[in-house]
Amino acid sequence: MENLPSILTPDLGLLFWMLIAFLVVFIILAIFCFPVITTAVTTRKRYIDDSLQKAHEASERLEHIREEGDRLLQEARAQQALILQEAAAARDAIMEKAQEKAREESTRLIEEARKQIETERQGAIRAIRAQVAVLSVAVAEKVLRKKLADTDQQMQLIDNLLDEVSDNKQ
């Protein structure tokens, strides 16, 4: 063992001074450094605990916000469905009103057309009657001219007419 370095086999004096140096360094560290380190570790622990608490609170708030968003989304969908139903009802009402108006308009147009056709028919009948009367008078005139060319026939016609007038008065 004599070949071993002295650090591995220290003698008693060296061991004593090493122990004294260690105690001095330990006391200095205990007085000045350990409280600062302990305070820093405690502060850091509090900061981490506060951060975790705030993160937990933020997570809860986020969950509440998510729930509120879901609730608002459901309300919006319900309102959308209600608005769509109202719009469909309004559309149906407008279409029904337009169809009813179209029916009334078509009925009115058909009635006006019927009246116009009836008026034109009556006018045509009057025109035909007038033409028939004119033609009848023309035919009667020709027939009378032919018949009344003779004086005996004229006298016979006058007698017949007088007899008819006297029969009608009685």
N, CA, C and O of each residue as an XYZ file, in Angstrom:
680
protein
N       0.779     -1.168      0.000
C       0.000      0.000      0.000
C       0.845      1.266      0.000
O       0.326      2.382      0.023
N       1.965      1.096     -0.022
C       2.842      2.239     -0.005
C       2.890      2.900     -1.370
O       3.266      4.068     -1.462
N       2.548      2.245     -2.361
C       2.592      2.809     -3.699
C       1.351      3.667     -4.004
O       1.332      4.381     -5.007
N       0.379      3.609     -3.200
C      -0.857      4.356     -3.451
C      -0.657      5.843     -3.189
O       0.101      6.213     -2.292
N      -1.304      6.673     -3.932
C      -1.150      8.101     -3.703
C      -1.745      8.483     -2.336
O      -2.564      7.753     -1.779
N      -1.332      9.600     -1.827
C      -1.698     10.016     -0.481
C      -3.159     10.466     -0.401
O      -3.734     10.493      0.687
N      -3.746     10.806     -1.502
C      -5.147     11.243     -1.496
C      -6.057     10.068     -1.211
O      -7.121     10.230     -0.613
N      -5.644      8.880     -1.637
C      -6.484      7.720     -1.411
C      -6.287      7.182      0.005
O      -7.184      6.530      0.540
N      -5.214      7.422      0.579
C      -4.948      6.980      1.949
C      -4.490      8.191      2.753
O      -3.302      8.303      3.056
N      -5.383      9.088      3.102
C      -4.966     10.316      3.780
C      -4.526     10.013      5.209
O      -4.996      9.063      5.836
N      -3.644     10.817      5.690
C      -3.253     10.654      7.079
C      -4.216     11.456      7.935
O      -5.073     12.166      7.409
N      -4.088     11.354      9.198
C      -5.041     11.894     10.146
C      -5.042     13.422     10.111
O      -6.119     14.009     10.216
N      -3.958     14.066      9.978
C      -3.871     15.524      9.945
C      -4.596     16.095      8.734
O      -5.350     17.061      8.848
N      -4.365     15.498      7.591
C      -5.034     15.950      6.371
C      -6.539     15.755      6.517
O      -7.325     16.614      6.117
N      -6.924     14.656      7.076
C      -8.332     14.378      7.280
C      -8.956     15.428      8.197
O     -10.087     15.847      7.953
N      -8.275     15.852      9.214
C      -8.762     16.854     10.150
C      -8.993     18.170      9.429
O     -10.061     18.769      9.555
N      -7.982     18.633      8.660
C      -8.098     19.920      7.976
C      -9.148     19.862      6.854
O      -9.814     20.856      6.562
N      -9.273     18.761      6.273
C     -10.334     18.625      5.248
C     -11.702     18.717      5.908
O     -12.620     19.331      5.363
N     -11.839     18.104      7.089
C     -13.097     18.166      7.822
C     -13.386     19.601      8.256
O     -14.534     20.035      8.161
N     -12.416     20.335      8.717
C     -12.570     21.726      9.141
C     -12.985     22.566      7.924
O     -13.910     23.372      8.026
N     -12.324     22.394      6.790
C     -12.639     23.165      5.583
C     -14.061     22.850      5.120
O     -14.808     23.731      4.694
N     -14.403     21.596      5.217
C     -15.752     21.211      4.828
C     -16.781     21.863      5.733
O     -17.783     22.382      5.242
N     -16.565     21.851      7.033
C     -17.498     22.452      7.982
C     -17.601     23.955      7.765
O     -18.701     24.505      7.832
N     -16.489     24.634      7.506
C     -16.520     26.079      7.255
C     -17.337     26.360      5.998
O     -18.190     27.247      6.005
N     -17.091     25.627      4.933
C     -17.835     25.827      3.685
C     -19.327     25.496      3.897
O     -20.210     26.173      3.370
N     -19.574     24.451      4.669
C     -20.956     24.059      4.928
C     -21.676     25.118      5.740
O     -22.829     25.438      5.450
N     -21.014     25.672      6.761
C     -21.626     26.719      7.590
C     -21.882     27.960      6.745
O     -22.951     28.563      6.843
N     -20.913     28.351      5.914
C     -21.107     29.520      5.043
C     -22.276     29.265      4.085
O     -23.116     30.139      3.874
N     -22.319     28.078      3.517
C     -23.426     27.742      2.622
C     -24.743     27.726      3.392
O     -25.759     28.207      2.890
N     -24.733     27.172      4.618
C     -25.954     27.088      5.408
C     -26.451     28.468      5.793
O     -27.659     28.701      5.846
N     -25.524     29.394      6.065
C     -25.935     30.734      6.490
C     -26.355     31.578      5.292
O     -27.388     32.244      5.344
N     -25.592     31.561      4.239
C     -25.828     32.494      3.140
C     -26.539     31.865      1.933
O     -27.405     32.513      1.345
N     -26.218     30.673      1.559
C     -26.716     30.117      0.289
C     -27.980     29.284      0.463
O     -28.918     29.413     -0.324
N     -28.015     28.445      1.472
C     -29.179     27.564      1.602
C     -30.493     28.322      1.770
O     -31.493     27.937      1.165
N     -30.526     29.411      2.590
C     -31.800     30.142      2.663
C     -32.203     30.739      1.312
O     -33.379     30.713      0.949
N     -31.237     31.271      0.574
C     -31.542     31.840     -0.739
C     -32.030     30.739     -1.674
O     -33.014     30.913     -2.392
N     -31.337     29.608     -1.657
C     -31.736     28.478     -2.514
C     -33.103     27.964     -2.083
O     -33.964     27.698     -2.922
N     -33.305     27.824     -0.752
C     -34.590     27.344     -0.248
C     -35.706     28.317     -0.622
O     -36.786     27.904     -1.044
N     -35.434     29.619     -0.462
C     -36.426     30.630     -0.829
C     -36.713     30.564     -2.326
O     -37.870     30.627     -2.741
N     -35.684     30.440     -3.120
C     -35.868     30.362     -4.577
C     -36.662     29.112     -4.939
O     -37.552     29.154     -5.789
N     -36.328     27.994     -4.281
C     -37.071     26.754     -4.567
C     -38.512     26.894     -4.106
O     -39.426     26.459     -4.807
N     -38.735     27.493     -2.940
C     -40.099     27.690     -2.437
C     -40.872     28.642     -3.345
O     -42.033     28.401     -3.673
N     -40.210     29.726     -3.745
C     -40.857     30.673     -4.662
C     -41.191     29.993     -5.978
O     -42.283     30.150     -6.523
N     -40.248     29.254     -6.461
C     -40.473     28.528     -7.725
C     -41.616     27.532     -7.565
O     -42.449     27.388     -8.459
N     -41.655     26.831     -6.400
C     -42.740     25.869     -6.131
C     -44.084     26.585     -6.093
O     -45.066     26.114     -6.667
N     -44.119     27.758     -5.392
C     -45.356     28.539     -5.345
C     -45.757     28.999     -6.753
O     -46.927     28.934     -7.130
N     -44.774     29.461     -7.515
C     -45.048     29.920     -8.884
C     -45.604     28.774     -9.736
O     -46.553     28.958    -10.499
N     -45.005     27.600     -9.596
C     -45.477     26.425    -10.357
C     -46.866     26.026     -9.884
O     -47.740     25.713    -10.693
N     -47.073     26.038     -8.524
C     -48.404     25.705     -7.994
C     -49.451     26.707     -8.474
O     -50.547     26.324     -8.882
N     -49.099     28.009     -8.420
C     -50.018     29.040     -8.913
C     -50.291     28.855    -10.404
O     -51.428     28.988    -10.857
N     -49.248     28.552    -11.152
C     -49.422     28.340    -12.599
C     -50.317     27.138    -12.863
O     -51.176     27.168    -13.744
N     -50.104     26.080    -12.087
C     -50.964     24.891    -12.240
C     -52.403     25.220    -11.863
O     -53.339     24.785    -12.534
N     -52.580     25.993    -10.783
C     -53.928     26.388    -10.364
C     -54.586     27.244    -11.445
O     -55.745     27.033    -11.802
N     -53.826     28.216    -11.959
C     -54.362     29.074    -13.022
C     -54.662     28.266    -14.281
O     -55.660     28.511    -14.959
N     -53.804     27.314    -14.588
C     -54.053     26.462    -15.755
C     -55.307     25.630    -15.539
O     -56.097     25.432    -16.463
N     -55.487     25.142    -14.310
C     -56.684     24.367    -13.993
C     -57.935     25.255    -14.109
O     -58.947     24.847    -14.678
N     -57.843     26.487    -13.554
C     -58.962     27.424    -13.663
C     -59.226     27.778    -15.122
O     -60.379     27.840    -15.548
N     -58.173     28.008    -15.881
C     -58.339     28.323    -17.310
C     -58.969     27.144    -18.035
O     -59.806     27.326    -18.919
N     -58.569     25.943    -17.663
C     -59.156     24.752    -18.272
C     -60.639     24.661    -17.937
O     -61.456     24.329    -18.797
N     -60.990     24.961    -16.671
C     -62.404     24.947    -16.290
C     -63.170     26.028    -17.028
O     -64.274     25.789    -17.519
N     -62.574     27.247    -17.111
C     -63.241     28.319    -17.854
C     -63.399     27.953    -19.329
O     -64.431     28.220    -19.945
N     -62.361     27.343    -19.875
C     -62.438     26.916    -21.266
C     -63.545     25.886    -21.445
O     -64.267     25.911    -22.441
N     -63.675     24.995    -20.495
C     -64.747     23.995    -20.559
C     -66.115     24.680    -20.472
O     -67.043     24.331    -21.201
N     -66.226     25.668    -19.561
C     -67.490     26.423    -19.461
C     -67.765     27.182    -20.755
O     -68.900     27.236    -21.228
N     -66.708     27.767    -21.319
C     -66.877     28.500    -22.586
C     -67.288     27.534    -23.687
O     -68.142     27.855    -24.514
N     -66.682     26.355    -23.697
C     -67.048     25.341    -24.682
C     -68.513     24.935    -24.526
O     -69.248     24.824    -25.507
N     -68.925     24.715    -23.269
C     -70.324     24.354    -23.013
C     -71.257     25.488    -23.434
O     -72.304     25.251    -24.037
N     -70.865     26.722    -23.111
C     -71.667     27.883    -23.499
C     -71.736     27.996    -25.021
O     -72.790     28.286    -25.585
N     -70.597     27.762    -25.675
C     -70.587     27.786    -27.150
C     -71.483     26.711    -27.729
O     -72.208     26.962    -28.692
N     -71.444     25.513    -27.156
C     -72.322     24.437    -27.631
C     -73.781     24.806    -27.420
O     -74.629     24.567    -28.279
N     -74.063     25.403    -26.236
C     -75.444     25.805    -25.952
C     -75.894     26.892    -26.939
O     -77.003     26.837    -27.470
N     -75.027     27.871    -27.174
C     -75.359     28.938    -28.135
C     -75.531     28.375    -29.535
O     -76.408     28.811    -30.281
N     -74.695     27.405    -29.893
C     -74.806     26.780    -31.206
C     -76.130     26.038    -31.338
O     -76.774     26.093    -32.385
N     -76.538     25.342    -30.274
C     -77.824     24.642    -30.305
C     -78.970     25.639    -30.410
O     -79.928     25.419    -31.151
N     -78.865     26.750    -29.656
C     -79.902     27.781    -29.739
C     -79.947     28.379    -31.143
O     -81.022     28.615    -31.694
N     -78.774     28.620    -31.711
C     -78.725     29.183    -33.069
C     -79.341     28.212    -34.070
O     -80.063     28.624    -34.978
N     -79.057     26.928    -33.902
C     -79.656     25.946    -34.807
C     -81.166     25.899    -34.634
O     -81.904     25.796    -35.614
N     -81.632     25.976    -33.378
C     -83.080     25.981    -33.137
C     -83.712     27.219    -33.761
O     -84.774     27.133    -34.377
N     -83.058     28.378    -33.604
C     -83.581     29.597    -34.204
C     -83.542     29.511    -35.723
O     -84.457     29.981    -36.399
N     -82.491     28.914    -36.255
C     -82.398     28.747    -37.707
C     -83.547     27.877    -38.206
O     -84.180     28.187    -39.215
N     -83.810     26.780    -37.486
C     -84.910     25.901    -37.888
C     -86.236     26.656    -37.811
O     -87.081     26.513    -38.695
N     -86.425     27.459    -36.758
C     -87.650     28.235    -36.607
C     -87.783     29.260    -37.730
O     -88.860     29.432    -38.300
N     -86.683     29.936    -38.042
C     -86.713     30.933    -39.124
C     -87.014     30.256    -40.462
O     -87.777     30.781    -41.273
N     -86.408     29.087    -40.683
C     -86.678     28.355    -41.927
C     -88.134     27.929    -42.006
O     -88.737     27.984    -43.077
N     -88.712     27.501    -40.871
C     -90.121     27.122    -40.861
C     -90.997     28.331    -41.151
O     -91.950     28.248    -41.926
N     -90.663     29.470    -40.514
C     -91.436     30.684    -40.757
C     -91.320     31.122    -42.207
O     -92.303     31.538    -42.819
N     -90.114     31.026    -42.755
C     -89.909     31.406    -44.160
C     -90.698     30.486    -45.086
O     -91.289     30.942    -46.065
N     -90.705     29.189    -44.773
C     -91.463     28.246    -45.596
C     -92.953     28.546    -45.499
O     -93.665     28.497    -46.502
N     -93.431     28.860    -44.286
C     -94.846     29.189    -44.117
C     -95.184     30.471    -44.869
O     -96.229     30.558    -45.514
N     -94.296     31.473    -44.787
C     -94.528     32.724    -45.512
C     -94.528     32.486    -47.017
O     -95.356     33.032    -47.746
N     -93.570     31.648    -47.476
C     -93.504     31.331    -48.898
C     -94.787     30.637    -49.354
O     -95.342     30.966    -50.403
N     -95.254     29.667    -48.549
C     -96.484     28.963    -48.905
C     -97.676     29.913    -48.926
O     -98.534     29.830    -49.805
N     -97.722     30.824    -47.939
C     -98.819     31.793    -47.891
C     -98.786     32.707    -49.109
O     -99.822     32.994    -49.710
N     -97.582     33.162    -49.471
C     -97.455     34.045    -50.637
C     -97.841     33.301    -51.906
O     -98.526     33.846    -52.772
N     -97.395     32.045    -52.011
C     -97.735     31.262    -53.205
C     -99.244     31.021    -53.273
O     -99.839     31.112    -54.346
N     -99.861     30.716    -52.132
C    -101.303     30.490    -52.098
C    -102.047     31.759    -52.481
O    -103.023     31.721    -53.230
N    -101.566     32.898    -51.949
C    -102.190     34.173    -52.269
C    -102.053     34.473    -53.763
O    -103.002     34.930    -54.401
N    -100.862     34.212    -54.317
C    -100.624     34.458    -55.747
C    -101.499     33.543    -56.598
O    -102.054     33.972    -57.610
N    -101.619     32.279    -56.184
C    -102.468     31.349    -56.928
C    -103.934     31.784    -56.871
O    -104.646     31.723    -57.873
N    -104.374     32.222    -55.694
C    -105.754     32.685    -55.547
C    -105.989     33.918    -56.412
O    -107.025     34.039    -57.066
N    -105.025     34.828    -56.413
C    -105.147     36.029    -57.234
C    -105.182     35.655    -58.718
O    -105.954     36.223    -59.491
N    -104.329     34.686    -59.110
C    -104.317     34.232    -60.504
C    -105.662     33.599    -60.866
O    -106.188     33.817    -61.958
N    -106.212     32.809    -59.929
C    -107.534     32.204    -60.193
C    -108.601     33.287    -60.375
O    -109.418     33.227    -61.293
N    -108.572     34.279    -59.478
C    -109.558     35.362    -59.581
C    -109.386     36.120    -60.890
O    -110.363     36.456    -61.558
N    -108.138     36.383    -61.247
C    -107.858     37.115    -62.482
C    -108.317     36.307    -63.702
O    -108.914     36.855    -64.629
N    -108.033     35.001    -63.691
C    -108.458     34.171    -64.825
C    -109.978     34.096    -64.894
O    -110.555     34.133    -65.981
N    -110.627     33.992    -63.734
C    -112.096     33.978    -63.716
C    -112.643     35.286    -64.265
O    -113.591     35.289    -65.050
N    -112.039     36.407    -63.847
C    -112.483     37.718    -64.328
C    -112.268     37.837    -65.834
O    -113.141     38.327    -66.549
N    -111.104     37.389    -66.320
C    -110.829     37.460    -67.760
C    -111.796     36.591    -68.548
O    -112.289     36.992    -69.603
N    -112.066     35.388    -68.027
C    -113.016     34.494    -68.711
C    -114.399     35.129    -68.745
O    -115.087     35.072    -69.765
N    -114.812     35.740    -67.626
C    -116.133     36.381    -67.572
C    -116.196     37.555    -68.547
O    -117.195     37.738    -69.243
N    -115.118     38.353    -68.595
C    -115.079     39.470    -69.547
C    -115.133     38.955    -70.983
O    -115.816     39.532    -71.829
N    -114.409     37.869    -71.254
C    -114.428     37.292    -72.601
C    -115.830     36.802    -72.946
O    -116.302     36.988    -74.068
N    -116.491     36.174    -71.977
C    -117.868     35.712    -72.230
C    -118.798     36.890    -72.525
O    -119.621     36.828    -73.439
N    -118.659     37.958    -71.747
C    -119.504     39.140    -71.975
C    -119.227     39.733    -73.346
O    -120.146     40.119    -74.069
N    -117.936     39.800    -73.697
C    -117.577     40.356    -75.001
C    -118.122     39.471    -76.125
O    -118.632     39.972    -77.128
N    -118.010     38.158    -75.948
C    -118.538     37.226    -76.966
C    -120.044     37.402    -77.084
O    -120.591     37.430    -78.187
N    -120.714     37.520    -75.931
C    -122.174     37.696    -75.964
C    -122.542     39.004    -76.651
O    -123.484     39.053    -77.443
N    -121.786     40.081    -76.342
C    -122.045     41.377    -76.980
C    -121.831     41.287    -78.487
O    -122.640     41.782    -79.271
N    -120.730     40.648    -78.880
C    -120.463     40.500    -80.316
C    -121.525     39.621    -80.978
O    -121.931     39.882    -82.110
N    -121.973     38.581    -80.273
C    -123.019     37.709    -80.819
C    -124.320     38.495    -81.016
O    -124.986     38.377    -82.044
N    -124.665     39.305    -79.994
C    -125.885     40.123    -80.116
C    -125.752     41.119    -81.262
O    -126.701     41.343    -82.013
N    -124.557     41.719    -81.392
C    -124.332     42.651    -82.508
C    -124.447     41.943    -83.845
O    -125.029     42.472    -84.793
N    -123.881     40.727    -83.915
C    -123.967     39.970    -85.168
C    -125.414     39.614    -85.485
O    -125.838     39.677    -86.639
N    -126.173     39.236    -84.447
C    -127.600     38.901    -84.670
C    -128.353     40.135    -85.150
O    -129.179     40.049    -86.059
N    -128.064     41.301    -84.531
C    -128.731     42.540    -84.976
C    -128.361     42.862    -86.423
O    -129.204     43.256    -87.229
N    -127.048     42.679    -86.733
C    -126.616     42.967    -88.111
C    -127.294     42.011    -89.087
O    -127.721     42.418    -90.167
N    -127.392     40.731    -88.701
C    -128.048     39.750    -89.580
C    -129.522     40.096    -89.730
O    -130.072     40.029    -90.829
N    -130.171     40.472    -88.606
C    -131.595     40.845    -88.681
C    -131.791     42.060    -89.582
O    -132.730     42.120    -90.376
N    -130.877     43.036    -89.439
C    -130.995     44.233    -90.271
C    -130.840     43.861    -91.738
O    -131.591     44.333    -92.591
N    -129.848     43.001    -92.025
C    -129.640     42.576    -93.412
C    -130.845     41.770    -93.911
O    -131.280     41.921    -95.052
N    -131.378     40.904    -93.023
C    -132.557     40.116    -93.416
C    -133.729     41.054    -93.687
O    -134.484     40.853    -94.639
N    -133.880     42.084    -92.845
C    -134.985     43.034    -93.046
C    -134.807     43.782    -94.356
O    -135.760     43.974    -95.111
N    -133.554     44.209    -94.621
C    -133.295     44.930    -95.871
C    -133.577     44.020    -97.066
O    -134.219     44.417    -98.038
N    -133.076     42.781    -96.962
C    -133.305     41.836    -98.058
C    -134.797     41.517    -98.209
O    -135.316     41.396    -99.319
N    -135.475     41.383    -97.048
C    -136.919     41.099    -97.102
C    -137.673     42.239    -97.769
O    -138.568     42.023    -98.586
N    -137.290     43.459    -97.400
C    -137.945     44.614    -98.004
C    -137.642     44.644    -99.501
O    -138.525     44.924   -100.312
N    -136.392     44.355    -99.863
C    -136.027     44.367   -101.280
C    -136.784     43.292   -102.043
O    -137.280     43.535   -103.143
N    -136.873     42.089   -101.449
C    -137.602     41.001   -102.098
C    -139.086     41.358   -102.187
O    -139.716     41.166   -103.226
N    -139.644     41.886   -101.075
C    -141.066     42.242   -101.075
C    -141.335     43.331   -102.111
O    -142.357     43.318   -102.797
N    -140.401     44.268   -102.209
C    -140.568     45.337   -103.195
C    -140.603     44.769   -104.605
O    -141.434     45.151   -105.429
N    -139.681     43.847   -104.861
C    -139.657     43.257   -106.203
C    -140.925     42.461   -106.471
O    -141.502     42.529   -107.556
N    -141.349     41.704   -105.463
C    -142.562     40.893   -105.634
C    -143.763     41.816   -105.840
O    -144.594     41.557   -106.710
N    -143.864     42.867   -105.066
C    -145.005     43.779   -105.169
C    -144.989     44.517   -106.508
O    -146.033     44.744   -107.118
N    -143.828     44.873   -106.937
C    -143.747     45.547   -108.228
C    -144.249     44.624   -109.342
O    -144.957     45.023   -110.267
N    -143.838     43.381   -109.190
C    -144.255     42.433   -110.211
C    -145.770     42.217   -110.129
O    -146.454     42.200   -111.152
N    -146.284     42.053   -108.918
C    -147.715     41.782   -108.736
C    -148.551     43.021   -109.017
O    -149.656     42.936   -109.553
N    -148.004     44.173   -108.645
C    -148.807     45.386   -108.750
C    -148.640     46.068   -110.107
O    -149.077     47.202   -110.302
N    -148.053     45.414   -110.968
C    -147.918     45.981   -112.308
C    -149.305     46.059   -112.976
O    -149.561     46.904   -113.834
N    -150.141     45.186   -112.565
C    -151.496     45.135   -113.119
C    -152.442     45.877   -112.161
O    -152.286     45.744   -110.947
N    -153.422     46.659   -112.666
C    -154.336     47.470   -111.866
C    -155.317     46.591   -111.119
O    -155.681     46.926   -109.991
N    -155.749     45.519   -111.672
C    -156.693     44.621   -111.000
C    -156.022     44.003   -109.768
O    -156.640     43.848   -108.714
N    -154.819     43.676   -109.921
C    -154.093     43.064   -108.787
C    -153.902     44.105   -107.684
O    -153.930     43.763   -106.502
N    -153.707     45.376   -108.058
C    -153.546     46.426   -107.049
C    -154.837     46.585   -106.268
O    -154.797     46.732   -105.046
N    -155.917     46.560   -106.901
C    -157.220     46.731   -106.238
C    -157.520     45.546   -105.349
O    -158.048     45.704   -104.248
N    -157.195     44.395   -105.810
C    -157.426     43.177   -105.025
C    -156.555     43.205   -103.768
O    -157.024     42.801   -102.704
N    -155.310     43.665   -103.852
C    -154.390     43.755   -102.702
C    -154.912     44.778   -101.711
O    -154.873     44.534   -100.505
N    -155.399     45.917   -102.186
C    -155.923     46.958   -101.289
C    -157.140     46.414   -100.558
O    -157.293     46.670    -99.364
N    -157.993     45.690   -101.220
C    -159.178     45.121   -100.570
C    -158.769     44.109    -99.490
O    -159.328     44.095    -98.393
N    -157.820     43.295    -99.810
C    -157.338     42.294    -98.829
C    -156.763     42.992    -97.589
O    -157.044     42.578    -96.465
N    -155.980     44.020    -97.780
C    -155.389     44.738    -96.657
C    -156.452     45.409    -95.812
O    -156.365     45.397    -94.584
N    -157.444     45.987    -96.445
C    -158.522     46.632    -95.709
C    -159.313     45.607    -94.912
O    -159.731     45.875    -93.785
N    -159.517     44.447    -95.491
C    -160.239     43.385    -94.775
C    -159.446     42.920    -93.553
O    -160.021     42.658    -92.496
N    -158.153     42.822    -93.700
C    -157.309     42.384    -92.574
C    -157.328     43.423    -91.475
O    -157.413     43.066    -90.299
N    -157.251     44.707    -91.823
C    -157.257     45.769    -90.820
C    -158.599     45.800    -90.104
O    -158.640     45.989    -88.888
N    -159.691     45.620    -90.824
C    -161.013     45.627    -90.182
C    -161.205     44.409    -89.311
O    -161.885     44.506    -88.289
N    -160.637     43.256    -89.663
C    -160.707     42.050    -88.838
C    -159.897     42.225    -87.541
O    -160.298     41.742    -86.483
N    -158.788     42.899    -87.634
C    -157.937     43.109    -86.456
C    -158.592     44.064    -85.458
O    -158.375     43.939    -84.253
N    -159.405     45.031    -85.954
C    -160.043     46.002    -85.078
C    -161.212     45.366    -84.346
O    -161.543     45.779    -83.235
N    -161.815     44.410    -84.927
C    -162.994     43.812    -84.323
C    -162.583     42.828    -83.337
O    -163.430     42.199    -82.702
